[in-house]
Amino acid sequence: MQDYAGDLNLFIENNVYSDSNYQNFDGKNIFMLTNFEDYLELKDKIDFYFLLDVAHLKVSCKTLGLEFLPQLESLFSKTDYIHVSDNDNLHDSNDSISLKSSFLDTFKTHNSDLKTYTLEVYSSIEEIKDSYNLLTRIINSGK
């Protein structure tokens, strides 16, 4: 038998650094890839594929006192694989997306059609369908 995995890409996903993590770890950010600076630091040490979880970044930015949209803009161009859901900035609750989701303009204004998206939504099937349809419209509007 031959050990061969074919063309395999392994991705590293950004962790979520929430207020509860902040409390549990006495204000120390022990998590990986919670912002663009972390990405640059790790990329300088190893070559890797980056999986951007938008909801993780949103919560991490709130905890770190960083502006979410500039961080998203910087990281969006560094990946071709994105997990999509929304939240209240405080918890990674995997909410459905809506027209009120602050990150949708980033998807419109960048080359989104060459990226792979995973909806990571823990809602009803109707909300998942709505999120899917909205994300599809947003991605297609940027073409």
C-alpha positions in Angstrom: 0.0 0.0 0.0 1.3 3.4 -0.9 1.0 6.4 1.5 -0.4 9.1 -0.7 -2.8 11.8 0.2 -3.0 13.5 -3.2 -3.3 17.2 -3.2 -4.1 18.0 0.4 -4.2 21.5 1.8 -4.4 21.9 5.6 -5.8 25.2 6.9 -5.2 27.0 10.2 -8.3 28.8 11.5 -8.3 31.9 13.6 -9.3 31.3 17.2 -12.0 33.3 19.1 -10.8 35.5 21.9 -13.9 36.4 23.9 -14.4 38.3 27.1 -14.8 35.1 29.0 -11.4 33.9 27.6 -10.0 37.3 28.6 -11.3 36.7 32.2 -10.2 33.1 32.4 -6.7 33.9 31.2 -6.2 37.1 33.3 -6.2 39.3 30.2 -3.6 37.3 28.3 -4.3 36.5 24.7 -3.1 32.9 24.5 -5.0 32.2 21.3 -3.7 32.0 17.7 -4.5 34.3 14.8 -7.0 36.6 16.6 -6.0 39.6 14.5 -4.0 40.6 11.4 -0.8 41.2 13.4 -1.0 37.6 14.6 -1.4 36.4 11.1 1.7 38.3 9.9 3.7 36.9 12.9 2.8 33.3 12.2 3.2 33.6 8.4 6.8 34.8 9.1 7.5 31.6 10.9 5.7 29.0 8.8 3.9 28.7 5.5 0.3 27.8 5.9 -3.2 28.1 4.4 -5.4 30.4 6.4 -9.1 29.7 7.2 -10.8 33.0 8.2 -13.8 32.6 10.6 -15.5 35.9 10.4 -17.5 35.5 13.6 -14.4 34.5 15.5 -12.7 37.7 14.3 -15.6 39.8 15.2 -15.6 38.7 18.8 -11.8 38.8 19.1 -11.7 42.4 17.8 -14.2 43.5 20.4 -12.2 41.8 23.2 -8.9 43.3 21.9 -10.3 46.8 21.3 -9.6 46.6 17.5 -11.8 47.8 14.7 -13.4 44.8 13.1 -13.8 45.9 9.5 -10.2 47.0 8.9 -9.0 43.7 10.4 -11.4 41.8 8.2 -10.3 43.8 5.1 -6.7 42.9 5.9 -7.3 39.2 6.5 -9.9 38.7 3.7 -7.2 38.9 1.0 -5.0 36.3 2.8 -7.4 33.4 2.4 -9.6 31.6 0.0 -11.6 29.8 2.6 -14.1 31.5 4.9 -16.5 30.5 7.6 -19.5 32.8 7.7 -21.9 33.5 10.6 -22.8 36.5 12.7 -23.0 37.3 16.4 -23.4 40.0 19.0 -19.6 40.8 19.1 -19.4 39.2 22.5 -20.0 35.5 21.9 -19.5 33.1 19.0 -23.1 32.3 18.7 -23.2 31.2 15.1 -26.2 33.4 14.2 -27.6 33.6 10.7 -26.5 36.5 8.5 -28.8 39.3 7.4 -28.6 42.6 5.6 -27.6 44.1 9.0 -24.4 42.0 9.1 -21.6 44.5 9.1 -19.2 42.4 7.0 -21.2 42.0 3.9 -19.8 45.0 2.1 -16.3 43.4 2.4 -17.6 40.4 0.5 -19.1 42.7 -2.2 -16.0 44.8 -2.8 -13.4 42.0 -2.9 -12.9 39.1 -5.3 -15.3 36.8 -3.5 -16.2 34.4 -6.2 -12.8 32.6 -6.0 -13.3 31.8 -2.4 -14.9 28.8 -0.6 -17.5 29.6 2.0 -19.0 27.5 4.8 -22.1 28.8 6.5 -21.6 28.0 10.1 -25.1 28.9 11.3 -26.9 27.2 14.1 -30.4 28.3 13.3 -33.6 27.0 11.8 -33.5 25.5 8.2 -35.3 28.7 7.0 -32.7 31.0 8.5 -30.0 28.8 7.0 -31.7 29.1 3.6 -32.0 32.8 4.0 -28.4 33.1 4.9 -27.4 31.0 1.9 -29.5 33.1 -0.5 -28.2 36.4 0.9 -24.6 35.3 0.8 -25.0 34.0 -2.8 -26.5 37.4 -3.8 -23.7 39.3 -2.1 -20.9 37.3 -3.7 -22.6 37.4 -7.1 -23.1 41.2 -6.9 -19.3 41.7 -6.6 -18.6 40.1 -10.0 
